[in-house]
Amino acid sequence: MIQTLEWTDQGVRFIDQTKLPTEETYVTCKTHAQVADVIRNMVVRGAPAIGVAAAMGIALGVRDSKAETVGDLKRDLDLICDNMSKTRPTAVNLFWAIRRMQEKFERLRVRPIAQIKQELVEESKRMHAEDIAANQAMGRHGATLMPAEGGVLTHCNAGALATAGYGTALGVIRAAVEQGKKIHVYADETRPFLQGSRLTAWELMKDGIPTTVISDNMAGAMMKQGKIAAIVVGADRIAANGDVANKIGTYTVAVLAKENGIPFYVAAPISTVDLACPDGDHIPIELRNPKEVTHIAGRQMVPDGVSIENPAFDVTPAKYVAAIITERGIAREPYQESLQRLAGAEAKVEV
Ligand code: MRU
């Protein structure tokens, strides 16, 4: 099993996703500031994994705080959370995780400092376990939407590497394959960071799931040629009206899917649904370093001085989304109602 991130007594250990697929190496962060750095530098990435990483980073910072009063510990917690919140703006799971740790702290305030520290560590470990269970539940729901046989296209990496384990979109594919469905995955390479060719292909190869990598501009042709029966992607934030922010290029795939009559599904945990965000226009889109576009594997690919844009995410309007697969069930249009219902429902996920 792929260990994307885990709590250890020495610190939080991450598989270094910037080194995959050629090197499987691990880094252990010993401070909360180091955890913030690995989120920022995309050693760990993917919305649910960012959330769990932030929670573990916060737990690490609080555990190692020198504060002697609960008031001082709270001040340290706020500083740690503030630093963590500045790492990446789009994945709402980051802010969900920070809030959950802050709320846990508030409930523990009357307890001794040692106990508060221990309970926050336990809370972050619980979030890790819950994320895997949510992905497995999502897989069970989503597998029913997958074809018995055929090509399924995905964009970016919404797999074990983007979560605590199993994956959201790739979890749906994994569950369908476990049920005996004969799926062949088409993985968009996902420029500029290549999460599809480097990460999705790596983890599906490990599982022996047949996979073909295509460059992003090939997706439309594959759909037109009848090679794609369904599309499933993850999400970084889903607005209350069902608009979906996901890796740049997702919107293009969704529009092409509609044109070719192919269902376009989104798989994401309830923690990715942001009911406070009315629609996609209100989702902050991260702008990353132009060098990710200008250079490939260290080699410059564009002339000096040319203008570059590098938005890390785009927004797919809800009208292109056939269904949103969550751990609590499948939401369909009108999303305003179906998402509200699922978000308000009791969690039925067992850990
Ligand atoms: O920039 P990244 O690699 O963090 O972007 C990841 C994605 O866009 C994923 O599709 C999304 O976070 C869902 S991961 C289960």
Residues whose N, C-alpha, C, O or C-beta is under 5 A from the ligand:
A	BS01	MRU	R45 G46 A47 P48 H155 C156 N157 A158 G159 A162 T168 Q195 G234 A235 D236 N246 K247
